[in-house]
Amino acid sequence: MGMEAVPEEHENWKTVLLSGRIVSDHFEQFGSLLGAIHRRSSESIAEVSELFADTTYFETLRLEPYYIYAAQTTPEAATFLNALAQETLEHRDCLVHGDFSPKNTLIFQNKLILLDYEVVHVGDPAFDLGFALTHFLSKAHHMPTERSRLASAAKLFWQVYRGGISTLNWAEELEPRVVRHTLGCLLARVAGKSPLEYLTPAEVTRQRHTVLALILEPPTSVPHLIDNFIHKIETYANN
């Protein structure tokens, strides 16, 4: 198999974000890209399901080290996380990338290029969204000077994505699961086997407390979740 390499002039989007370069168009592209993947595969679900039915890699590389392990290290969230892992496997709505994050995205000539499809499968689109939103919100937590811009950009990502899948029959019931997956991933990235390396020990503790407070009564929408997460992070930081 031959593949064309991305030219050397590319940048990794994670590195760009951590440097403080928040470009709205990148978030729009990211939402549009994910929406296209989910919409087009959902429209061809019979064909796609035959090719990507196996969830083994997703379970061993995502659900187990993220949700299941975090449930073991955080008993207060065990019921929430174990139920979330089980619920994830019950949905087979479209093609799910499983690692949809800035780290796996290159920027070349202002265009986003997605990498790393090793855990792709037919499953729950809410996982991809929660996984991506977790990266945006965790960086907003870590970078207080860019916090407001990252929060707004996360909302833009969600808005563009939602517009791209609005005609699908599962679109209306998606948002509450996106909220739960975002909370699950936010906790897993500080209590699971793959913690975010840029968060300081104080930020890890703060993010853990914030998520534990939010899962008691999850917000009703993605924008509400973003606002609540930012508010609680800032409240904990100021106390």
N, CA and C of each residue as an Amber inpcrd file, in Angstrom:
protein
   717
   0.8530000  -1.1990000   0.0000000   0.0000000   0.0000000   0.0000000
   0.8840000   1.2420000   0.0000000   0.5760000   2.1710000  -0.8590000
   1.3300000   3.4150000  -0.9130000   0.4900000   4.5810000  -0.4330000
   1.1070000   5.4810000   0.3160000   0.4110000   6.6590000   0.8240000
   1.2720000   7.8920000   0.5900000   0.6360000   8.9820000   0.2670000
   1.3530000  10.2430000   0.0780000   1.5930000  10.9150000   1.4210000
   2.8260000  11.3120000   1.6790000   3.1610000  11.9780000   2.9380000
   2.6630000  13.4150000   2.9260000   2.2440000  13.8860000   4.0880000
   1.8950000  15.2990000   4.2170000   3.1890000  16.1110000   4.1230000
   3.2310000  17.1710000   3.3310000   4.4630000  17.9510000   3.1730000
   5.0360000  18.4440000   4.5010000   6.3380000  18.6460000   4.5270000
   7.0590000  19.0000000   5.7530000   6.5590000  20.2860000   6.4020000
   5.9400000  21.1660000   5.6440000   5.5450000  22.4580000   6.1850000
   4.3320000  22.3780000   7.1170000   3.8730000  21.1770000   7.4300000
   2.6860000  21.0530000   8.2750000   3.0090000  21.3380000   9.7420000
   1.9410000  21.5810000  10.5180000   2.0470000  21.7430000  11.9700000
   1.0490000  20.8110000  12.6330000   1.3800000  20.3690000  13.8380000
   0.4340000  19.5710000  14.6100000  -0.5260000  20.5060000  15.3380000
  -1.8340000  20.2260000  15.2340000  -2.8250000  21.1540000  15.7880000
  -2.7410000  21.2460000  17.3110000  -2.4170000  20.1500000  17.9720000
  -2.2680000  20.1940000  19.4270000  -1.1870000  21.1910000  19.8240000
  -0.0490000  21.1410000  19.1390000   1.0500000  22.0620000  19.4250000
   0.6410000  23.5050000  19.1600000  -0.1010000  23.7000000  18.0770000
  -0.5780000  25.0400000  17.7390000  -1.4950000  25.5740000  18.8370000
  -2.4190000  24.7570000  19.3120000  -3.3510000  25.2000000  20.3540000
  -2.6230000  25.5190000  21.6530000  -1.6910000  24.6600000  22.0460000
  -0.9640000  24.8930000  23.2930000  -0.0570000  26.1160000  23.2160000
   0.2510000  26.5640000  22.0160000   1.0380000  27.7890000  21.8550000
   0.1620000  29.0400000  21.9550000  -1.1620000  28.8320000  22.0440000
  -2.0780000  29.9630000  22.1760000  -2.6680000  30.4710000  20.8830000
  -2.4390000  29.7570000  19.7870000  -2.9880000  30.1660000  18.4890000
  -4.3570000  29.5010000  18.3050000  -5.4030000  30.2480000  18.6020000
  -6.7670000  29.7430000  18.5240000  -7.4150000  30.3310000  17.2710000
  -7.5980000  29.5210000  16.2480000  -8.1230000  29.9770000  14.9610000
  -9.5190000  29.3940000  14.7720000 -10.5230000  30.2500000  14.7000000
 -11.9100000  29.7860000  14.6200000 -12.1420000  28.8530000  13.4340000
 -11.5160000  29.1750000  12.3120000 -11.7160000  28.3680000  11.1120000
 -11.2880000  26.9220000  11.3100000 -10.2720000  26.6890000  12.1230000
  -9.8390000  25.3220000  12.3960000 -10.9340000  24.5440000  13.1220000
 -11.6030000  25.1800000  14.0550000 -12.6780000  24.5160000  14.7920000
 -13.8830000  24.2690000  13.8920000 -14.1420000  25.1820000  12.9890000
 -15.2200000  24.9700000  12.0140000 -14.8930000  23.7770000  11.1250000
 -13.6650000  23.7150000  10.6360000 -13.2550000  22.5840000   9.8050000
 -13.3790000  21.2700000  10.5640000 -12.9860000  21.2890000  11.8290000
 -13.0140000  20.0760000  12.6440000 -14.4540000  19.5840000  12.8170000
 -15.3690000  20.5100000  13.0820000 -16.7770000  20.1430000  13.2160000
 -17.3620000  19.6590000  11.9110000 -17.0070000  20.3120000  10.8150000
 -17.4980000  19.9220000   9.4980000 -16.9690000  18.5540000   9.1010000
 -15.6960000  18.3040000   9.3870000 -15.0790000  17.0250000   9.0550000
 -15.7510000  15.8760000   9.8020000 -15.9420000  16.0380000  11.1000000
 -16.5730000  14.9730000  11.8750000 -18.0240000  14.7760000  11.4490000
 -18.7090000  15.8760000  11.1870000 -20.0830000  15.7710000  10.7230000
 -20.1820000  15.0020000   9.4210000 -19.2430000  15.2560000   8.5040000
 -19.2470000  14.5520000   7.2180000 -18.9850000  13.0620000   7.4000000
 -18.0290000  12.7130000   8.2580000 -17.7350000  11.2970000   8.5230000
 -18.9710000  10.5960000   9.0780000 -19.5900000  11.1990000  10.0740000
 -20.7520000  10.5790000  10.7140000 -21.9570000  10.5300000   9.7750000
 -22.2000000  11.6230000   9.0640000 -23.3800000  11.6720000   8.1920000
 -23.2630000  10.6920000   7.0280000 -22.1500000  10.7340000   6.3340000
 -22.0130000   9.8990000   5.1380000 -21.9870000   8.4150000   5.4860000
 -21.3450000   8.0680000   6.5880000 -21.3200000   6.6510000   6.9740000
 -22.6820000   6.1990000   7.4740000 -23.4200000   7.0890000   8.1390000
 -24.7670000   6.7420000   8.6000000 -25.6980000   6.5120000   7.4140000
 -25.5160000   7.3020000   6.3680000 -26.3490000   7.1540000   5.1710000
 -26.0420000   5.8660000   4.4080000 -24.8700000   5.2750000   4.6810000
 -24.4780000   4.0080000   4.0460000 -24.2070000   2.9520000   5.1160000
 -25.0260000   2.9490000   6.1560000 -24.7270000   2.1580000   7.3400000
 -24.6700000   0.6640000   7.0590000 -25.4930000   0.1460000   6.1530000
 -25.4720000  -1.2900000   5.8670000 -24.1200000  -1.7120000   5.3120000
 -23.6120000  -0.9580000   4.3590000 -22.3180000  -1.2740000   3.7590000
 -21.1800000  -1.0760000   4.7560000 -21.2200000   0.0230000   5.4940000
 -20.1500000   0.3350000   6.4490000 -20.1050000  -0.6970000   7.5780000
 -21.2700000  -1.1410000   8.0200000 -21.3320000  -2.0910000   9.1330000
 -20.6360000  -3.4040000   8.8050000 -20.6960000  -3.8230000   7.5530000
 -20.0390000  -5.0640000   7.1670000 -18.5210000  -4.9630000   7.3000000
 -17.9920000  -3.7830000   7.0450000 -16.5400000  -3.5940000   7.0500000
 -15.9750000  -3.2460000   8.4200000 -16.7690000  -2.5660000   9.2580000
 -16.2290000  -2.0210000  10.5120000 -17.0500000  -2.4290000  11.7340000
 -17.5210000  -3.6740000  11.7340000 -18.3470000  -4.1470000  12.8450000
 -17.5340000  -4.4470000  14.0990000 -16.2590000  -4.7870000  13.9500000
 -15.4260000  -5.2210000  15.0680000 -15.0660000  -4.0420000  15.9810000
 -15.4130000  -4.1380000  17.2540000 -15.0990000  -3.0880000  18.2340000
 -13.9720000  -3.4960000  19.1870000 -13.2640000  -4.5630000  18.8700000
 -12.2480000  -5.0890000  19.7870000 -11.1900000  -4.0480000  20.1270000
 -10.6100000  -3.4240000  19.0940000  -9.5580000  -2.4400000  19.3520000
 -10.0980000  -1.2390000  20.1130000 -11.3100000  -0.8190000  19.7760000
 -11.9220000   0.3070000  20.4860000 -12.1030000  -0.0250000  21.9640000
 -12.5520000  -1.2300000  22.2490000 -12.7640000  -1.6160000  23.6440000
 -11.4490000  -1.7010000  24.4090000 -10.4230000  -2.2960000  23.7920000
  -9.1580000  -2.4980000  24.5040000  -8.2990000  -1.2390000  24.5700000
  -8.4450000  -0.3450000  23.5860000  -7.6050000   0.8600000  23.5450000
  -8.3210000   2.1280000  24.0140000  -9.6370000   2.0730000  24.1550000
 -10.3900000   3.2520000  24.5920000 -11.2450000   2.9550000  25.8260000
 -12.2240000   2.0980000  25.6930000 -13.1460000   1.9040000  26.8180000
 -12.4410000   1.3660000  28.0610000 -11.5940000   0.3740000  27.9040000
 -10.9470000  -0.2220000  29.0750000  -9.9370000   0.7220000  29.7410000
  -8.9970000   1.3110000  29.0140000  -8.0400000   2.2040000  29.6920000
  -8.6160000   3.5580000  30.0870000  -9.7180000   3.9500000  29.4910000
 -10.3320000   5.2330000  29.8200000 -11.4340000   5.0620000  30.8550000
 -12.5770000   4.5760000  30.4440000 -13.7410000   4.5390000  31.3300000
 -13.6310000   3.4580000  32.4060000 -13.2870000   2.2480000  32.0070000
 -13.2720000   1.1420000  32.9690000 -12.1890000   1.3530000  34.0240000
 -10.9940000   1.7470000  33.5960000  -9.9110000   1.9620000  34.5600000
 -10.2120000   3.1630000  35.4590000 -10.7390000   4.2370000  34.8760000
 -11.0840000   5.4080000  35.6890000 -12.1720000   5.0720000  36.7040000
 -13.0660000   4.1600000  36.3510000 -14.0920000   3.7230000  37.3040000
 -13.4560000   3.0160000  38.5020000 -12.3510000   2.3150000  38.2510000
 -11.6570000   1.6100000  39.3290000 -10.8880000   2.5740000  40.2300000
 -10.3410000   3.6280000  39.6560000  -9.5560000   4.5790000  40.4410000
 -10.4130000   5.6700000  41.0780000 -11.6480000   5.7930000  40.6120000
 -12.5420000   6.8460000  41.1120000 -13.8870000   6.2260000  41.4590000
 -13.9900000   5.6020000  42.6350000 -15.2240000   4.8960000  42.9920000
 -16.4710000   5.7720000  42.9530000 -16.3010000   7.0750000  43.2140000
 -17.4620000   7.9800000  43.2070000 -18.1190000   8.0560000  41.8330000
 -17.3400000   7.7660000  40.7930000 -17.8530000   7.8530000  39.4200000
 -18.0300000   6.4870000  38.7740000 -17.8470000   5.4140000  39.5330000
 -17.8400000   4.0740000  38.9520000 -19.1600000   3.7320000  38.2660000
 -20.2650000   4.0200000  38.9120000 -21.5660000   3.7010000  38.3240000
 -21.7580000   4.4630000  37.0190000 -21.4380000   5.7410000  37.0300000
 -21.5680000   6.5880000  35.8450000 -20.7000000   6.0760000  34.7020000
 -19.4330000   5.7820000  34.9720000 -18.4920000   5.3870000  33.9220000
 -18.7760000   3.9970000  33.3790000 -19.1070000   3.0520000  34.2550000
 -19.4080000   1.6990000  33.7900000 -20.6710000   1.6790000  32.9290000
 -21.6620000   2.4620000  33.3250000 -22.8870000   2.5510000  32.5240000
 -22.6020000   3.2070000  31.1760000 -21.7240000   4.2030000  31.1760000
 -21.3730000   4.8990000  29.9360000 -20.6630000   3.9490000  28.9690000
 -19.7490000   3.1370000  29.5040000 -19.0410000   2.1730000  28.6550000
 -20.0060000   1.1730000  28.0380000 -20.9430000   0.6970000  28.8370000
 -21.9250000  -0.2560000  28.3260000 -22.8370000   0.3840000  27.2860000
 -23.2830000   1.5940000  27.5760000 -24.1740000   2.3100000  26.6600000
 -23.4910000   2.5480000  25.3110000 -22.2030000   2.8310000  25.3440000
 -21.4670000   3.1170000  24.1170000 -21.5650000   1.9650000  23.1240000
 -21.4700000   0.7500000  23.6220000 -21.4800000  -0.4300000  22.7540000
 -22.8710000  -0.7660000  22.2370000 -23.8880000  -0.1420000  22.7890000
 -25.2590000  -0.4150000  22.3570000 -25.6700000   0.4120000  21.1510000
 -24.8910000   1.4290000  20.8100000 -25.2180000   2.2960000  19.6790000
 -24.3360000   1.9470000  18.4850000 -24.9620000   1.7940000  17.3420000
 -24.2460000   1.4770000  16.1050000 -24.8030000   2.3690000  15.0000000
 -24.5950000   3.6580000  15.1730000 -25.2440000   4.6610000  14.3170000
 -24.4350000   5.0490000  13.0870000 -23.1110000   5.0020000  13.1860000
 -22.2750000   5.4980000  12.0930000 -20.8370000   5.0790000  12.3270000
 -19.9650000   5.4780000  11.4220000 -18.5400000   5.2390000  11.5840000
 -17.9900000   6.1800000  12.6550000 -17.2680000   5.6200000  13.6090000
 -16.6820000   6.3900000  14.7100000 -15.1620000   6.3130000  14.6000000
 -14.5090000   7.4600000  14.5910000 -13.0500000   7.4960000  14.4640000
 -12.3790000   6.9270000  15.7050000 -12.8380000   7.3300000  16.8790000
 -12.3290000   6.7850000  18.1300000 -11.1090000   7.4690000  18.6950000
 -10.4930000   8.3610000  17.9190000  -9.3070000   9.0870000  18.3930000
  -9.2940000  10.4820000  17.7790000 -10.4640000  11.1020000  17.7660000
 -10.6700000  12.3700000  17.0650000 -10.2050000  13.5190000  17.9550000
  -8.9590000  13.9320000  17.7680000  -8.3610000  14.9170000  18.6630000
  -7.3740000  15.8050000  17.9220000  -7.0200000  16.9540000  18.4890000
  -6.0080000  17.8210000  17.8680000  -4.6600000  17.1360000  17.6760000
  -4.3140000  16.2110000  18.5700000  -3.0350000  15.5040000  18.4480000
  -2.9440000  14.7200000  17.1420000  -4.0800000  14.2340000  16.6790000
  -4.1240000  13.4250000  15.4630000  -4.5270000  14.2500000  14.2420000
  -4.2890000  15.5480000  14.3160000  -4.6790000  16.4510000  13.2410000
  -3.5000000  17.3380000  12.8530000  -3.1650000  17.3280000  11.5760000
  -2.1180000  18.2060000  11.0590000  -2.7530000  19.3880000  10.3370000
  -2.0270000  20.4980000  10.3190000  -2.4710000  21.6820000   9.5780000
  -1.4620000  21.9320000   8.4590000  -1.9610000  21.9250000   7.2300000
  -1.1200000  22.2290000   6.0770000  -1.8610000  23.2040000   5.1830000
  -1.2610000  24.3630000   4.9720000  -1.8850000  25.4380000   4.1910000
  -3.2890000  25.7480000   4.7130000  -3.3710000  25.8070000   6.0360000
  -4.5970000  26.1610000   6.7690000  -5.7130000  25.1260000   6.6050000
  -5.3810000  23.9290000   6.1570000  -6.3650000  22.8600000   6.0240000
  -6.0490000  21.7550000   7.0190000  -7.0750000  21.2500000   7.7210000
  -6.8830000  20.1780000   8.6810000  -6.8110000  18.8280000   7.9660000
  -5.8710000  17.9930000   8.4040000  -5.6900000  16.6520000   7.8570000
  -5.7350000  15.6640000   9.0150000  -6.6910000  14.7390000   8.9770000
  -6.9200000  13.8010000  10.0760000  -6.0690000  12.5480000   9.9160000
  -5.5090000  12.0680000  11.0370000  -4.6510000  10.8840000  11.0470000
  -5.2330000   9.8050000  11.9690000  -4.5340000   8.6630000  12.0170000
  -4.7150000   7.6080000  13.0250000  -6.1370000   7.0490000  13.1050000
  -6.3980000   6.0520000  12.3030000  -7.7190000   5.4310000  12.2470000
  -7.7310000   4.0310000  12.8820000  -6.8190000   3.7490000  13.7760000
  -6.6360000   2.3730000  14.2390000  -7.8140000   1.8260000  15.0500000
  -8.6290000   2.6680000  15.6550000  -9.7680000   2.1610000  16.4370000
 -11.1070000   2.4800000  15.7710000 -11.0840000   2.7580000  14.4610000
 -12.3190000   3.0930000  13.7510000 -13.2780000   1.8990000  13.7970000
 -14.5670000   2.1900000  13.9450000 -15.5830000   1.1390000  14.0600000
 -16.9590000   1.7630000  13.8880000 -17.9610000   0.9370000  13.7090000
 -19.3360000   1.4200000  13.7120000 -19.8080000   1.4500000  15.1580000
 -20.2340000   2.6360000  15.6060000 -20.6030000   2.7500000  17.0090000
 -21.3380000   4.0310000  17.3200000 -21.0160000   4.6180000  18.4740000
 -21.7270000   5.7750000  19.0060000 -21.0040000   7.0670000  18.6370000
 -21.6220000   7.9180000  17.8200000 -20.9670000   9.1790000  17.4310000
 -20.6840000  10.0860000  18.6230000 -21.4190000   9.9140000  19.6980000
 -21.2150000  10.7630000  20.8750000 -19.8190000  10.5990000  21.4600000
 -19.1990000   9.4400000  21.2630000 -17.8510000   9.2520000  21.7950000
 -16.8580000  10.1850000  21.1150000 -16.9130000  10.2610000  19.7840000
 -15.9990000  11.1640000  19.0660000 -16.1510000  12.6010000  19.5530000
 -17.3720000  13.0220000  19.7680000 -17.6270000  14.3990000  20.1980000
 -17.1190000  14.6450000  21.6090000 -17.4100000  13.7260000  22.5150000
 -16.9190000  13.8760000  23.8790000 -15.4050000  13.8600000  23.9450000
 -14.7920000  13.0140000  23.1300000 -13.3340000  12.9080000  23.0820000
 -12.7170000  14.2220000  22.6220000 -13.2900000  14.8070000  21.5570000
 -12.7710000  16.0730000  21.0280000 -13.0090000  17.2250000  21.9940000
 -14.2200000  17.3300000  22.5220000 -14.5400000  18.4220000  23.4420000
 -13.6760000  18.3650000  24.6950000 -13.3200000  17.1700000  25.1170000
 -12.4380000  17.0270000  26.2780000 -11.0990000  17.7090000  26.0460000
 -10.5510000  17.5680000  24.8530000  -9.2700000  18.2100000  24.5620000
  -9.4000000  19.7320000  24.5790000 -10.4810000  20.2440000  24.0250000
 -10.6640000  21.6990000  24.0180000 -10.8430000  22.2370000  25.4380000
 -11.6680000  21.5680000  26.2290000 -11.9460000  22.0470000  27.5920000
 -10.7480000  21.8620000  28.5180000 -10.0100000  20.7750000  28.3410000
  -8.8160000  20.5830000  29.1700000  -7.7680000  21.6420000  28.8650000
  -7.6460000  22.0180000  27.6170000  -6.7100000  23.0900000  27.2670000
  -7.2110000  24.4410000  27.7780000  -8.5270000  24.6390000  27.7490000
  -9.0890000  25.8610000  28.3360000  -8.7950000  25.9250000  29.8260000
  -8.8370000  24.7920000  30.4890000  -8.4990000  24.7110000  31.9120000
  -7.0270000  25.0660000  32.1310000  -6.1650000  24.5130000  31.2890000
  -4.7270000  24.6700000  31.4530000  -4.2300000  26.0580000  31.0570000
  -4.9650000  26.7500000  30.1960000  -4.5070000  28.0290000  29.6250000
  -5.5080000  29.1350000  29.9840000  -5.4310000  29.6750000  31.1740000
  -6.4380000  30.6530000  31.6100000  -6.5210000  31.8930000  30.7270000
  -5.4120000  32.3090000  30.1210000  -5.4640000  33.5020000  29.2650000
  -6.2290000  33.2440000  27.9660000  -6.3480000  31.9750000  27.5690000
  -7.0670000  31.6110000  26.3380000  -8.3840000  30.9110000  26.6380000
  -8.7690000  30.9060000  27.9060000  -9.9120000  30.0920000  28.3380000
 -11.2000000  30.4860000  27.6380000 -11.4800000  31.7620000  27.5840000
 -12.7280000  32.2220000  26.9690000 -12.7640000  31.9080000  25.4850000
 -11.6420000  32.1130000  24.8040000 -11.5970000  31.8480000  23.3580000
 -11.7480000  30.3680000  23.0590000 -11.1320000  29.5110000  23.8740000
 -11.2560000  28.0730000  23.6680000 -12.6750000  27.5880000  23.9590000
 -13.2980000  28.1610000  24.9640000 -14.6840000  27.7880000  25.2660000
 -15.6010000  28.1650000  24.1100000 -15.4200000  29.3520000  23.5650000
 -16.2280000  29.7840000  22.4230000 -15.9480000  28.9180000  21.2000000
 -14.6850000  28.5590000  21.0070000 -14.3220000  27.7190000  19.8640000
 -14.9240000  26.3220000  20.0000000 -14.9720000  25.7980000  21.2320000
 -15.5960000  24.4920000  21.4620000 -17.0770000  24.5330000  21.1100000
 -17.7450000  25.6300000  21.4530000 -19.1570000  25.7880000  21.0860000
 -19.3280000  25.8690000  19.5820000 -18.3980000  26.5430000  18.9060000
 -18.4560000  26.6540000  17.4520000 -18.2960000  25.2780000  16.8100000
 -17.3490000  24.4970000  17.3030000 -17.1500000  23.1210000  16.8180000
 -18.4520000  22.3350000  16.9140000 -19.1220000  22.4040000  18.0560000
 -20.3740000  21.6850000  18.2560000 -21.4750000  22.2060000  17.3360000
 -21.5680000  23.5000000  17.1940000 -22.5990000  24.1010000  16.3520000
 -22.4530000  23.6630000  14.8930000 -21.2200000  23.6980000  14.3800000
 -20.9780000  23.3110000  12.9930000 -21.2680000  21.8190000  12.8120000
 -20.7930000  21.0110000  13.7470000 -21.0570000  19.5750000  13.6690000
 -22.5590000  19.2940000  13.6560000 -23.2830000  19.9030000  14.5610000
 -24.7190000  19.6460000  14.6830000 -25.4580000  20.0160000  13.3930000
 -25.0180000  21.0890000  12.7440000 -25.6150000  21.4540000  11.4700000
 -25.3630000  20.4130000  10.3940000 -24.2420000  19.7320000  10.4780000
 -23.8880000  18.7380000   9.4750000 -24.6330000  17.4270000   9.5880000
 -25.2010000  17.1390000  10.7740000 -25.8840000  15.8440000  10.9570000
 -27.3700000  16.0320000  11.2510000 -27.8850000  17.2420000  11.0450000
 -29.2570000  17.5700000  11.4640000 -30.3340000  16.7350000  10.7870000
 -30.0490000  16.1730000   9.6060000 -31.0640000  15.4090000   8.8770000
 -31.1170000  13.9390000   9.2830000 -30.2100000  13.4950000  10.1150000
 -30.1500000  12.0790000  10.4800000 -31.1630000  11.7430000  11.5650000
 -31.6570000  10.5120000  11.5430000 -32.7340000  10.1540000  12.4650000
 -32.2860000  10.0490000  13.9160000 -30.9860000   9.9220000  14.1590000
 -30.5070000   9.8410000  15.5430000 -29.9910000  11.1820000  16.0740000
 -30.0770000  12.2300000  15.2680000 -29.4940000  13.5250000  15.6500000
 -30.1590000  14.1290000  16.8810000 -31.4720000  14.0050000  16.9910000
 -32.1980000  14.6610000  18.0760000 -31.8700000  14.0910000  19.4490000
 -31.5160000  12.8180000  19.5020000 -31.2650000  12.1790000  20.7960000
 -29.7830000  12.1410000  21.1730000 -28.9520000  12.7810000  20.3650000
 -27.5090000  12.6770000  20.5380000 -26.9520000  13.5200000  21.6880000
 -27.4460000  14.7370000  21.8730000 -26.7830000  15.7120000  22.7470000
 -26.5990000  15.2540000  24.1910000 -27.5910000  14.6470000  24.8490000
 -27.3490000  14.1980000  26.2270000 -26.1970000  13.1930000  26.3290000
 -26.0410000  12.3390000  25.3240000 -24.9320000  11.3740000  25.3430000
 -23.5960000  12.0830000  25.1200000 -23.5930000  13.1220000  24.2950000
 -22.3640000  13.8980000  24.0980000 -21.9240000  14.5170000  25.4220000
 -22.8780000  15.0410000  26.1700000 -22.5650000  15.6150000  27.4830000
 -21.9420000  14.5490000  28.3860000 -22.5470000  13.3600000  28.4220000
 -22.0330000  12.3050000  29.2970000 -20.6460000  11.8330000  28.8560000
 -20.4420000  11.7070000  27.5560000 -19.1200000  11.2790000  27.0800000
 -18.0540000  12.3490000  27.3260000 -18.4310000  13.6040000  27.2330000
 -17.4670000  14.6650000  27.5370000 -17.0590000  14.5970000  29.0020000
 -18.0280000  14.4290000  29.8740000 -17.7180000  14.2970000  31.3010000
 -16.8750000  13.0510000  31.5580000 -17.2410000  11.9360000  30.9170000
 -16.4810000  10.7060000  31.0970000 -15.0470000  10.8450000  30.6280000
 -14.8470000  11.4560000  29.4750000 -13.4870000  11.6390000  28.9510000
 -12.6900000  12.6480000  29.7700000 -13.3490000  13.7220000  30.2170000
 -12.6610000  14.7040000  31.0590000 -12.1130000  14.0530000  32.3290000
 -12.8820000  13.1320000  32.8850000 -12.4200000  12.4310000  34.0780000
 -11.3620000  11.3950000  33.7210000 -11.5900000  10.6700000  32.6250000
 -10.6450000   9.6260000  32.2340000  -9.2660000  10.1890000  31.9190000
  -9.2050000  11.4250000  31.4140000  -7.9110000  11.9960000  31.0610000
  -7.1260000  12.5120000  32.2710000  -7.7200000  12.3860000  33.4670000
  -6.9700000  12.6820000  34.6880000  -6.9580000  11.4950000  35.6480000
  -7.8190000  10.4870000  35.3950000  -7.9030000   9.3430000  36.3050000
  -7.7480000   8.0090000  35.5920000  -7.6080000   8.0240000  34.2500000
  -7.4520000   6.7970000  33.4870000  -5.9910000   6.4800000  33.2210000
  -5.7540000   5.5580000  32.2950000  -4.3890000   5.1270000  31.9970000
  -3.6580000   6.0460000  31.0300000  -4.3680000   7.0320000  30.4710000
  -3.7400000   7.9460000  29.5030000  -3.9800000   9.3910000  29.9190000
  -3.3620000   9.8300000  31.0360000  -3.5920000  11.2010000  31.5050000
  -2.9630000  12.2280000  30.5760000  -3.5740000  13.3890000  30.5080000
  -3.0360000  14.4850000  29.6950000  -1.7500000  14.9950000  30.3340000
  -0.6670000  14.9850000  29.5550000   0.6500000  15.2640000  30.1230000
   0.8600000  16.7260000  30.4570000   0.0640000  17.6320000  29.8830000
   0.3040000  19.0540000  30.1090000  -0.4130000  19.5940000  31.3460000
  -1.3260000  18.8340000  31.9280000  -2.0100000  19.3000000  33.1340000
  -1.0940000  19.1700000  34.3470000  -1.0390000  20.2110000  35.1620000
  -0.2460000  20.1710000  36.3880000  -0.9760000  19.3390000  37.4460000
  -0.2920000  18.9030000  38.5050000  -0.9740000  18.1550000  39.5670000
  -2.1740000  18.9050000  40.1370000  -2.0540000  20.2100000  40.3030000
  -3.1810000  20.9930000  40.8180000  -4.3400000  20.9890000  39.8260000
  -4.0340000  21.0520000  38.5340000  -5.0790000  21.0380000  37.5050000
  -5.7510000  19.6700000  37.4170000  -4.9750000  18.6120000  37.5940000
  -5.5430000  17.2580000  37.6100000  -6.5750000  17.1400000  38.7330000
  -6.1960000  17.5870000  39.9220000  -7.1100000  17.5300000  41.0660000
  -8.3440000  18.3860000  40.8170000  -8.1600000  19.5740000  40.2780000
  -9.2650000  20.4890000  40.0150000 -10.2230000  19.9140000  38.9670000
  -9.6610000  19.3250000  37.9160000 -10.5230000  18.7570000  36.8710000
 -11.3170000  17.5720000  37.4120000 -10.6720000  16.7740000  38.2330000
 -11.3620000  15.6330000  38.8340000 -12.5350000  16.0930000  39.6900000
 -12.3140000  17.0670000  40.5540000 -13.3830000  17.5730000  41.4310000
 -14.5030000  18.2010000  40.6100000 -14.1350000  18.9110000  39.5630000
 -15.1390000  19.5710000  38.7220000 -16.0540000  18.5530000  38.0630000
 -15.4650000  17.5250000  37.4840000 -16.2740000  16.5090000  36.7980000
 -17.1410000  15.7450000  37.7870000 -16.5980000  15.3950000  38.9410000
 -17.3890000  14.6660000  39.9370000 -18.6040000  15.4760000  40.3760000
 -18.4380000  16.7850000  40.4370000 -19.5730000  17.6400000  40.7850000
 -20.6020000  17.6730000  39.6600000 -20.1380000  17.6900000  38.4260000
 -21.0450000  17.8100000  37.2860000 -21.7980000  16.5230000  36.9850000
 -21.2200000  15.3670000  37.2490000 -21.9220000  14.1290000  36.9220000
 -23.0790000  13.8460000  37.8780000 -23.1150000  14.5470000  38.9990000
 -24.2430000  14.3840000  39.9140000 -25.5370000  14.8610000  39.2780000
 -25.4320000  15.8860000  38.4530000 -26.5810000  16.4090000  37.7150000
 -26.0550000  16.9710000  36.3930000 -25.8590000  16.1050000  35.3900000
 -25.2380000  16.5420000  34.1370000 -25.9990000  17.6760000  33.4650000
 -25.3100000  18.6440000  32.9040000 -25.9570000  19.7270000  32.1650000
 -26.8260000  19.1690000  31.0360000 -27.7780000  19.9470000  30.6100000
 -28.7550000  19.4750000  29.6330000 -28.3240000  19.6890000  28.1890000
 -27.2790000  20.4660000  27.9570000 -26.8230000  20.7280000  26.5960000
 -25.3140000  20.8910000  26.5810000 -24.7290000  20.7960000  25.3920000
 -23.2810000  20.9630000  25.2630000 -22.8390000  22.3780000  25.6390000
 -23.4870000  23.4370000  25.1320000 -23.0830000  24.7890000  25.5650000
 -23.1970000  24.9770000  27.0750000 -24.2510000  24.4140000  27.6650000
 -24.4270000  24.5000000  29.1160000 -23.2860000  23.7820000  29.8330000
 -22.8780000  22.6300000  29.3160000 -21.7570000  21.8970000  29.8970000
 -20.4760000  22.7290000  29.8290000 -20.2100000  23.3200000  28.6850000
 -18.9950000  24.1310000  28.5260000 -18.9820000  25.2800000  29.5310000
 -20.1050000  25.9850000  29.6380000 -20.1900000  27.1080000  30.5760000
 -20.0120000  26.6550000  32.0170000 -20.6500000  25.5370000  32.3670000
 -20.5660000  25.0360000  33.7400000 -19.1630000  24.5570000  34.0730000
 -18.5250000  23.8810000  33.1430000 -17.1580000  23.4050000  33.3830000
 -16.2200000  24.5810000  33.6260000 -16.2960000  25.5890000  32.7720000
 -15.4330000  26.7640000  32.9220000 -15.7170000  27.4740000  34.2430000
 -16.9910000  27.6410000  34.5710000 -17.3520000  28.3220000  35.8170000
 -16.8070000  27.5820000  37.0330000 -16.9660000  26.2580000  37.0570000
 -16.5060000  25.4890000  38.2160000 -14.9820000  25.4550000  38.3040000
 -14.3170000  25.3570000  37.1580000 -12.8510000  25.3900000  37.1560000
 -12.3490000  26.6970000  37.7670000 -12.9610000  27.7920000  37.3520000
 -12.5340000  29.1060000  37.8600000 -12.8790000  29.2760000  39.3290000
 -14.0040000  28.7200000  39.7430000 -14.3760000  28.7900000  41.1640000
 -13.3910000  28.0300000  42.0200000 -13.0350000  26.8180000  41.6040000
 -12.0560000  26.0360000  42.3470000 -10.6900000  26.7170000  42.3690000
 -10.3070000  27.3340000  41.2590000  -9.0090000  27.9840000  41.1590000
  -8.9160000  29.1990000  42.0880000 -10.0480000  29.8580000  42.3090000
 -10.0380000  31.0640000  43.1270000 -10.2250000  30.8050000  44.6200000
 -10.5180000  29.5760000  44.9520000 -10.7290000  29.2430000  46.3700000
  -9.4420000  28.7210000  47.0200000
